[in-house]
Amino acid sequence: MARGGGFLWRCFALLGILIHAPAWSRETWRNKGTGGPAGRRRAGEIALADARFQNTMRSRSAWTIENCSYRECSHPEREFGFAVSLHNHSCHSVEKLAALNQVVKMAFMRPLSGVLQSSFGLGGVSDLNYAEITYNPPYTPEEVYEIESAGAARWGFNGVHLAITDHDEFAGNVALMRDRPDLNGRIAISEELSLWYQGHLFHLGLCGLPESEIEETHSRIQSAARGGRYDELFETLAASGCLVVLNHPLVAWGPGSETIPFTDLLTRYGWAIHALEVNGMRQREENDRVLELARQWRKPVVGGGDSHLLVASSIVSLSHSATFKEFIAEVKDGHAVPFITPDYFAPLKWKLFLRVLFFMSRYRQIASYKGQPVAAMLERRRVLLDPVGLASRAFLALVSGLGLSR
């Protein structure tokens, strides 16, 4: 029994790495030069001042970021007309479990790798590549809207301007626009583009893609990104008129990722990248560095939640614009105001822990292997994670009832 319990806690740590590996990584930032367009650095390196960001948030209340500075703001509805949720994922987003390939090589996991593999119904697969196991967040596009709208309502806003930025997929927004014609003008066709550049994975939030010929536009964007045709990619994005946001730009995805080719990317293609993002699932120190970079590169900063599961975004954007199209024009003109809710200040490990439990409570229903649902592979079989899933659902219900979901 003790061994089983130890495995369950290892699963908690393991799946925390799995679901949000970047948030647990150790980023080391090398100070190489003065930063920004005025100070050139070697390609592939990022330079940041050693000094802590000034005028940081002093309490766990609500804050705006204006001109790269924090300002306490307990009543945003008195100053702004609309809330904008820019970074969301629905059931159309495909999340890969590739991080497990490294985790199962760790010494403490080797004796348990077979048990873990069997828990996904894959005990007979030799040399399993965990990148072929995927899951989809369990929320429909309309459920994402309702969650984000309820979050905005807590701050006095009527609904929310919404972009569902599923990974390399725009279908969630189209489905929501079809099912909710009353939201006309408040929904933007969007996706989160995966872009490998000089060996580093960047994510670009593309908001406001043209509804006409969206299939063709999406195909051209994906083809250029996957083929490394960067000039073609950014020219296509510029021609589309969409808002291009560099999401969580300082994520180091794993060991050996201490240097990020941010400087080279912005030097070559900053003309087509309109804003940087402060992210609701990243550490405060990292978001402070994003603000410093935005100041160096004279870019506006938007707020994105990136919650994936469980609760509404803890960081959104505020706007005076009545439509998403007008909001995009606002940001392109250099005007953007992130809004940081008190939920953001919950300990990151607590937020990750809750998401681990949420995943474990539904993994049978949301995980697949090469397109085959795990639920089908585990039909009429009980595995070690099943009682953990039941306990996770009960615990999450208790946490929600106590108002501690973050």
N, C-alpha and C positions, 0 to 999 in steps of 0.2 A: 504493500500500500504506500509506503514511504517513497518507493521508487516511482510509482505512478504519480504521486503528488508532485515530486520533483520535476517530472516530465511536464506536468501541466504548467508549472511556473516557468519552465524553460520555454514552453509554447507562448506564454504571454510575452516574454522578452523577444522571442523569435519573431512573432507576428507583429510586434511593435516595430522591429527593424524592417519587416516585410512591407507593411502598409505605408509607413512613412520613413523609409530609410534615410532620406536626406536630412530629416530633422534630428536624427541621432548621430549624424556624422560630425567629425571634428574638423572644422574649417580652419586652416591656417592662412593668414593673409600676409603676403610678402610686400614690404614697403620698398618699391623700386621706382623712384622718381616722384614727380610732383603731382601727377594725376591730371586727368581731363585733357581736352584738346591742346591746352597750352604746354603740357609736359609730356613728351613722347616716351613710351616705355617699350621694352622688348615685347614682341608679339607673344601672346600666350601668358602674360603676367598681368596681375592686377595690383595697383598701388593704392593704398589707403593711408590716411594719416593715423599715427599711433594714438593721438589724443581721443578721448571719449567724446562722443557727439554732445555738443553743448545744448542747453535748454531742453533736456530730456524730460520725459513724463515723471512727475514726482509722486503721483498717487494713482490708485486704481479706479479712477472715475472715467468719464468719457472725454475724448480728445479729438481735435481736428489737427491736420497737418496742412499748414499754409505757408508757401514759400520756404519749404523744407524746415519749418519750425513748428513745434508743438504748441497748441493752445487749448486750454481746458474749455469744454463746451458741453454743458449738461442739457441744453435745450436746442438741439440742432434745428428742430422744426421752426423755430422762431427766425432763423437766419437763412434757411434753404428750403426750397419747395419740394425737392424730390431726393429719394435715396436710389442709388444705382448699385446693383450687385453684379460684379464683372467676372467673377471666377467661380464657376460652379460645375458640378459633374452629376450626370443623371445615369439611368440604366443603359444609355447608349454608349457610355464611356467604357472602354476595355482597359482594365488594369492588369499588368503582368506581375507574376510572383518570381521574377528572375533573381531577386535578392537571395532567395533560398539556396541558390547554387553555391553561394559563398558561405552561407550560414551552416549548411550541413557539413562543410569541411572543418568547422571549428571542433576542437578536441572534445568539448563537452557534448556535442551533438552526434559524434560518430556512432556511439553505441545505440543511439535512438533514431538514427536515420531511417531504418526499416519501419519502425513504428509510425513515424511521421508519414512516410510514403503510403503505408497501408491506410492511414486515416483519410487520404484522398482517393482510396480505392485503386491505388496504383502499385500494390505490393509486387506484382509480377513483372513490372517494367524495369528492364536493366538500363543502367546509365541514364536515369531519368533527368531530363532537362526541365527544371522548374519554370523556365521562361515560357514553356508551353502550357502551363496552368494559368488561367486568367480568371478574373471575376468582374462582375458588373455591379456598381452601386445599386442598391435595391429600389431607388426612388424613380418614379416616372417624372417626365418633365413638369407635369402639372403639380405633382407633389413638391418638386424643388421650388416651384414658384410659390406655393402656399407656405412652405417653410420660410423662405426668404421674405415674403410679404409679411408674415407674422412677426418676424424679427424686426422689420422696419417699423411696423405698427407700434411696437414698444416705445419707439422714439417719436411718435406722433405723425408718421408718414402714412399716406393712403396708398398702399401697394408699393411696388418697387419697379424700377426699370431693370430688366433682367437679360443677362447673356449666359446661356448654358455653354460652357467651354469644354465639351467632352474631348477626350484625346483624339485628335485627327478625325473628328466626326462632327457633322453639323445637324444631323437628323433630329436631335432633341428639340432644337429651336423650331424647326419646321412643324413638328408634331404639336408643339405648344401653340404656335400661331394658328394652326388649323383648328385645334380644339377650343381655343379661347379667343375668338374674334373680338371680344370686348377689350382685349389687351393690345389692340392695334396701336402701333407707335411706341409701345413700351418694351417690346421684345426685339432683340437684334439677332440675326442669324450669325452664329459665332462658332468657333472651335479653338482648341489649344493645339497649336502646331508643334510637332517634335522636330527639332532641327539639330542635326549633328554638324558641328562646325569646329574644325581643327581638333577633332577628337573629343570634344565636349558636347554634352547634350543641353541645348537651350530649349526653353518652351516659350513660344510666342502666343499671346492671347490675341486672336483676330476677332474683332467685334464689328458687326455691321456689314457683313459680306452681302453683295447684291442678291436679292431674291431671284431676280430673273437670271437664268442660266447658272444657277448655283452649282449644279452637278458639274458642269464644264469648268467653272472657276475653281471648285474644290479639287478636281482632278489635276488641273494645271499646277496648282499650288503644291499638292502632294508629290507629283512627279518631279517637280523642280527641287523640292526639299530632299527627297530621297536620292535624287541623282546628283546632289551637290552642285546644282546649277544656280549659284547664289544670285548672280546678277538678274537672271530670268525670274527667280522667285520674288525678289524685292521689287522689281519692276511690275510684276503681276499684282502684288499686294498694293502698290501705289496706285495702279490703274483701277483697282477695284473700289477705291475710296474708303476702305475699312480702317478702323482704328487698330494700330499695331502696338501692343504692349509687351515689353520684355518682362515676363513673369518671373518672380523669385530669382533675380539675376545672379545672386551670389551663392547658389546651391552648389556645393561640392558633392558629387554623387557617390563618392567612395574613396578608398585609399588611392593615393596618387593623383587626386584631383585638386591639389592645393592651388594650382595655378589655373585661372580661368581666362580664356581669350576674349574677355569683355572689351578690352581696349581696341583690339583689331576689328571686332565685330562692329562696334559703334563708329570707329574711324571710317570703315568702308561703307557701312549701311545705316548709319545713324540718321541719314536724311529720310529714311523710310520707317524708322522706329519712333513713335510719337511720345511714348511715356515708359517709365519704369514702375514696378509694382512693389508696394509694401504688402506683406502677405500674412494672413491671419494664423497660419500654421508654422511661422518661422520665429526664431528668437528675437527679442527686442534689439539685442546688439547687432544682429545681422540686418534688421530693418533700418537701424541707425546708419549703418554703412551704405545701404541703398540710398538713403537721403543724401549722404555726402557725395556719392557718385552722381546723383541727379543734379546736385548743385554744380559739380565740376563740369558736367556735360550739358548743363542748361536744359534739362528735360523736366517736364512736369511729372508728378508722382500720383498714381491712382491707388486705391485700396482694393484688395481682392481677398476673399475669404478662403477659398480652396479647402472647404471643410470636408468634402467628399461624402462623409457619412454623419448621421446622428442629429446635428443641430444647424441652426442658421449661421451665416458668416459672422465672424467677430470683427471683421474690418470690411467696410463698404466704402463707397464714394458718395459725396453730396453734390447736388447740382441745383441750378436755377432753371434748368431746361425741362420743358414739359414732355419732350419726346427723346428717345434714344438717339435719333439722328442729330438733334440739336446738341445733345450731350457730347457726341463725338466731335462736333465742330468746336465746342467749348474746350475740350482737351487739346485738340490740334492747335488752338489759339494760345495754348500754354496755361489754361486755367483748370486746375484739378484740386479737389479737396478730399483726401481720405478721412474717414471717420472711424475712430477706434473705440469700440465698446468695452465696458468693464470685463466682459467675458474673455477678452483677449488675454487678460492678465492672469488667468488661471494657469497653474503650473503646466508646462508643456507635457511633462510625463503623465500627468493626470488626463489631459486631453487625448494623448496617444493611447493610454491604457483603456479609456472608454471605447475608442475606435477599435482596439484589438478585441475587446469583448463583443462589440457589435458585429465585427467580422465573424468571430467564432460562433456567435449565436445564429448566424444565417449562412455559414459557409456551404452547407449542403445545397442550398437553394441558389447561390450566386456564383459558385465556382464551377469551372469547366476545364477539361483537358482535351486539347485539339478539337474543340467544338462539342465534345460530349459532356453533358452535365455530370457533375460529381454525384448528384442525387441519383441518377440512373445507375452509375457504377456501384453505388453503395446500397442499392435497393435491397430491402429486407436484411440488411447487415447493420450490426452495431459496432461502432469503433470508439476509441478512447475519447475523441473530441465530442461525442454526443452528449454525455452527462455534463461536460464543460459548457456546451451550448445552452443546455437547460438552465444551469446555474447562472450563466451570463445574462440570459433574458430576465431572470428574476432580479439579479443585481441591478441591471440597467433600469428596470421598472422602479425599483426602490430609489435609485439616484434621481430619476426623473421626478418622482413624487416629492422628493426633498428639494427639488429645484437646483440640483448640482450638475446637471448635464452641461457640458461646455464643448 
